[in-house]
């Protein structure tokens, strides 16, 4: 595999990292979090101006036709700064479903609105009893002739409180855990019968619980096959996991750098604590975990475009296992090496730890993906 970035990819890296360095320090993040939507609308507009919101979409729809590598570059930079904006929810999740399952009319209407920053979307897939199973869908969609009536409850809808439209997975046929009979529906947040209960997540982002009671959805807002949308959902979930792995690598990079800087400046017993060999060993352990996570994320990024479902899922699950384990290893070391200050809200390291713990749980934690990897026969290719 060739891991060298192209000239365009290097320019993208420099552009997004410069933006984060200039406009998204930890103090800026705290300020943005106090704004009314829980993030910076000004920064969202800058993402649009730089083309970051257009990155994964085709040129025919006003996008830049970027691939997994470009997404990895952006998400890693965003992870370093712990961004609060709904990029993952709008561009990666909901945008991915439009790319994979939307018809031409839907893509032509919605993607330009995403690209210019005028529309934010969310994907409502999780339910109170679904845990990590994307096919566990209790929300019902009843065909009423020329429209569908949706009823059910969706939980942990990332940035569902600020979305203008929400893509909802609902069961059109079969039992609760059947893999067939699942459809995707584009729902306006102002639709009668839809209510949102917003909340703040542990990592400082926003989410919502969505309740639907006979919400009417016209046929034109049905995305893809009403009984066969699980393959598209699963494909987008793999892409989302890979993007989260890249974000985690960005977090790990900052956690390791912040901790190393602290060891070099904090004095105890009249000397820098970084001179103590046992602490040097722990700092090296953090670096090893970081590089292992980076390598597995690169592997998943190179494989996520694979049409062979089994090979793709093996790579993605293997990366998610590594990210989950490294989240705990790097997080615990960084907090312990900082001591009490690492637990305070005013210091950044605890916020990074919260974010990587959340990343571990999204779309299945390390244990879940280890079981999935075992069921798929483990990794067959040399990494």
N, C-alpha and C positions, 0 to 999 in steps of 0.2 A: 504494500500500500504506500502511496506517495502522500506524505503528510505536509509537504511544502505548500504554503499559501500562494495563490496567484497574486499578481500585482493589484487587481481590483479588491481581492480579499484583504490584502495588507492595508490598502487605503481605507477600507471599511473599518478595520480594526483601529487604525489611528484616529479615524473620525469619531467613532462612538466612545472610545476611551478618553479622547480629549473633551468631549461633551460631558462625560461623567466627572472627569477631574475638575473641570471648570464650574460645573453647576450642580453637582450632587454629592457634596461632602456630607458627613454624618449630621452636621448642624443644619444643612439644607434639608436633609431628609426629615428631621424632627419638625422643621418649619412646615414642610409640605404636608406632613401628616396631620397638622392642626387645621389645614384648610378644609373647607366645607365638604368636598367629596372624599376627603381622606387621602388625597394625592394632589399633584400639581397639574392643573389644566394647561398652564403655560408650558410645562415640560412636554405634555402630550402633543401640543402644537409643534414643538420643536422636533419631536420624533417624526411627525408627519412631514415637516419641512426637509428633514434629512433623508427621507425615504425609508425610514425604519419600519413604518407601518405598511409599506408597500412591498417589503422584502420578499416574502414567500409567494406572492401572487403573480399570475402570468401577466405578460406585457399587454395581452389583449384586453385585460380588465384594469389596466392602469398600474400594474405592479412592476417589479423588477426581475421576476423570474429567478429569485435566489433559491438556493437549495439548503440542505441540512448544514453544510459547513458555514454558510452565512448566518443561519439561525444560531448555530453554536457560538459564533463570534459575538453576536449581539447579546445573547443570554449570559455568556460568561462575564461580559462587561457590566451588564445589569446586576449580576450577582455580586460583583465587587462593591457596588454602591447601594445594594439593597433597595432597588427602586420600588415605589409604591403603586405606580400606574398600572392599569389593567392590560398590559401588553400580552401577557400569557393568556388571559381569558379571552381577549378579543381576537388577537392575530393568530396565536398558535392553536387554541382549542376551537372556538367558533369559526374562525377563519379557515382552519383546516377542514372542518366539516363542509363548509361551502365549497372549498376546492375539490374535496373528494366526492361529495354527494349532491351538491347543488346543481340545478339545471342552468342553462345559459341565461335565462331571464333573471333568475335569482342572483347569479354571479354578477351579471351586468348591472343590476340595481344596487346591490349591497357592497360589493368589494370597493368600488370607487368611493363610497361613503366612509369605509374603514380607512382607506388609503389617505384621504384628506383629513382624517381625524374627526369627522362630524358624527360618526356613529360608533357606539361601543356595544359589544355583544357579550353574551355569556352562554355557557353550556351547562344545562341542568341534567345531570346524569345520576348523581348519588341519591340514595334513598335511606331512610332510617334503618332498614334491615338489610341493605345490599352489601355492606362492608366493601370489599374490593372487587366484587363481581359485576362487571359491566352488563352482563346479561340478566341480572336479577332486577326485573322491572315490574313494579306493582302499579304504577301510574297507568291508567286506562285511557285509550283513545277509541271512542265509538264512532263508527261511520254513520253519519246522518244523511247520506245522499250526496249533497253538494258541499258538505263541510264535515269536520270532525269535532267531537266534543271531548275535551281532555279533563280528567279528574284525577287528583292524587297529590302527593307531597314530595318535593325535592329538597334535599338538604345540602349544606356546604356548597352553594352555588357561588363560585369565586367571582367577586365583583358583580354579583347579581343585583346589588343595590343601586348600581350606577348604570347598568346596561339599558339601552333603549329597546333592544329586542333580545329574547332568550330562545336558544335552541333547546327543545325539550325532548328527551327520549321517552317514549310511551309504548305500552303494549297494545297492539292491534289484534293479536290472535295468540292462542296458546296459553300455557300456564306460566306462573310467575318466574320460573327459572329456565324456561325453554329458550334456546338460542335463536330460534326463528320467531317471527311475529313481533318484531321490534321496529318501530318507525321513528323518524325524526320530524319535529314540527317547529316551525318558526313562529314564535308567539310575541305579540306586542305587549310591552309591560303595562299598557293602559287598558288591556282587554278586560271586559267585565268578567268577574269571577276569579281574577288573578290577584293574589295579595303577596306582599313581600315583607319579611321580617329581617331587617338588616342587623348585622352584628360585626364586631371587630374580632379578627382572628388573633391567635397568640403571637404571630409574627408581625403584627402591626398592619396587615392588609385588611381588606373588607370582604365580607361574604353576605349571603342572605339565604333564608329558608323561603321556598316558594310553595305556596298552596294554590292548587287549581281546582275550581268547582264548576264543571260544565263550561269550560272556556272554549269558545268557538274559534276554530282555525279553518280558514278556507282551503280548498284543494290546492290553490296556487302557493300556499305556504308549507306544503308537504315537501320535505327534502328527501329525494331518492325513493327507494322501494319502501312502501309502508309496512312490509313484513320482512324485509331483508336488509336492514340498516346496520346490523351488528358488525359485519366486516369493515365498513367505513369507520364506525366508532372505534373498533379495535386498532385499525391502522393509525387513526389520528391519536389515539392514546399512546401508541408506541412512539410516535413523533413527539408527543408532549413529554413523555418520560425522558426522551433523549435531550430535549430542551431543558428540562429540569436538572438533568445531570450536569449540563454545561453551566447552568446557573449555580449549582452547588460547587463546582470547581472554582468559579469566581469567588464565592463565599470562602471556600477553604484557603484560597490564595491570600485573601485579606486577613483571615484569622491567623494564618501562619506568620505573615509579615508583621502584624500588630503585636503578636506574642513575642516574636523574636526581638522587635524593637524594645519592648518592655523589659525583656531579660537583659538587654544591653544598657538600660538606663536605671533600673531599679537597684538600689543599694541596700544591703543587709550585712550586718557584722563588718561594716566598713569597706565592703567591696561590692562590685557589681554581681548580681546573682547569676548572671550569664556565665560567670567564670567557674561555677560549680559544675563538675563533670556530669553529675546525675541529671541536672536540668538540661545540659547540652544533649544528653542522650534522648531525653523526652522531646526536645525540639527537633532532633533528627527523625524521631518516630513520626512526628507530625508531617515532616517533609516527605517521608516515604509514603504515608497515606495519601498525601496530596498528589504525588506523581502517579501512584497506582490509580487513583480516581481519574486523573487526567487521561491516562492511557486507555482505561476502559471506556471513558466518554468518547474519545476519538474513535475507538473501535465501533461503538454503538452508532455514532454519527455516520461512519462510513457504511454501516450495514442497514440503517433504517430505511433506505430507499430500495432495499432488496424486495423483489416481488415474491420470493419464496417465504411464505409466512413463518414456517418453522425456524429457518435460519435467522430471520429478522427478530423474532421473539426471543430466541436464544441469546442473541447479542444484547438486546435491550434489557432483558432480565438480568443477565450477568453484570451489566453496568449498574443497574439499580441496586443489586446486592452490594456491590463495592461501595457505592455512594452511601447506602444506608449504614454500612459498617464504619466507613470513614467519618460519617457525620458524628457518630458517637465518639470515636477515637479522637478526632481533632477537636471536637467540641469539649469533651471532658478535659483534655490536656490544656486547652487554651484557658478555660475557666480556672482550673486548679493552679496553673502557673501564674495567673494574675492574682489569685487570692480573692479577698472580699470585694475589691473594686470590680472584678469581673461579673459580679452579680447585680451591679447597680444599673438603673435605667439610664443614667447619664453617660455611661461608658458604652462604646459600640460593640464590644466583643460578645456580650450577652444577647444582643439583637441578632448578630450573625448566627449564634447557636440556635436561637429560636427558629430562624428561617430554615436552617438545614434540617432541623428536626421535623418541621412541617413538610419539607421536600421529601424526606424519607417516607412519610405516611401517604403522600398523594399518589394515587393510582397503584397502591400496594407497597407495603414496607419491605425491608430486606428479607424477612422470613417468608412472606408471600411469594416473592420473586424467586427465592431459592427453591421453593416447592415447585413453582412453575418451570424453572430451569431443569429440575430433576425429572419432571414429567415429560419434558421435551427431549430428554436423553442427554442433557448436559452439553457443554461446548464441544463441537466436533472439529472446528477449524482451529489451527494454530493462530495465536494472537501475536 
